[in-house]
């Protein structure tokens, strides 16, 4: 079953004080019974997109 969150964009409320997510905009790229993965869209990367993708794609994921 497809998650209703996959492909959605989440915008942090101003009241969210967690420094990991404060003032962020997150695109949910995966969400299922195993967890969720998103990309923060409004923060600069400290690496290239290609390097980040290599790191993410190297993580084993139950659905292949």
C-alpha positions as CSV (number, residue, x, y, z in Angstrom):
1,X,0.0,0.0,0.0
2,X,1.4,3.4,-1.0
3,X,1.9,5.8,1.9
4,X,-0.1,9.0,1.8
5,X,3.1,10.9,2.9
6,X,5.4,9.7,0.1
7,X,6.0,12.6,-2.3
8,X,4.6,15.2,0.1
9,X,6.4,18.3,1.4
10,X,6.5,19.0,5.2
11,X,7.0,22.5,6.5
12,X,8.2,22.9,10.1
13,X,6.1,25.0,12.3
14,X,7.8,28.0,13.9
15,X,7.3,26.4,17.3
16,X,9.5,23.4,16.4
17,X,12.7,24.0,18.3
18,X,14.6,20.8,17.4
19,X,17.7,22.1,15.7
20,X,17.7,19.2,13.2
21,X,14.3,20.3,11.8
22,X,13.7,23.9,12.9
23,X,12.7,26.1,9.9
24,X,13.0,23.2,7.4
25,X,11.1,22.1,4.4
26,X,11.3,18.3,3.9
27,X,10.3,16.3,0.9
28,X,9.3,12.7,1.9
29,X,10.8,10.3,-0.6
30,X,10.1,7.1,1.2
31,X,7.6,6.1,3.9
32,X,6.4,2.7,4.9
33,X,6.3,0.2,7.8
34,X,10.1,0.2,7.9
35,X,10.4,4.0,8.4
36,X,10.7,7.2,6.5
37,X,13.3,9.0,4.5
38,X,13.2,12.6,3.5
39,X,15.3,15.3,1.9
40,X,15.7,18.7,3.5
41,X,15.2,21.1,0.6
42,X,16.2,24.4,2.2
43,X,19.6,23.7,3.6
44,X,22.9,23.6,1.7
45,X,24.6,20.2,1.3
46,X,28.1,19.7,2.7
47,X,28.7,17.3,-0.2
48,X,27.7,16.9,-3.8
49,X,24.3,15.4,-4.7
50,X,26.1,12.5,-6.3
51,X,28.1,11.7,-3.1
52,X,25.0,12.0,-1.0
53,X,23.1,9.6,-3.3
54,X,25.9,7.0,-3.1
55,X,25.7,7.1,0.7
56,X,21.9,6.7,0.7
57,X,21.8,4.0,-2.0
58,X,24.4,2.0,-0.1
59,X,22.0,1.5,2.8
60,X,20.2,-1.8,2.5
61,X,16.5,-1.3,2.3
62,X,14.0,-4.1,2.9
63,X,12.0,-3.5,-0.2
64,X,15.0,-3.6,-2.5
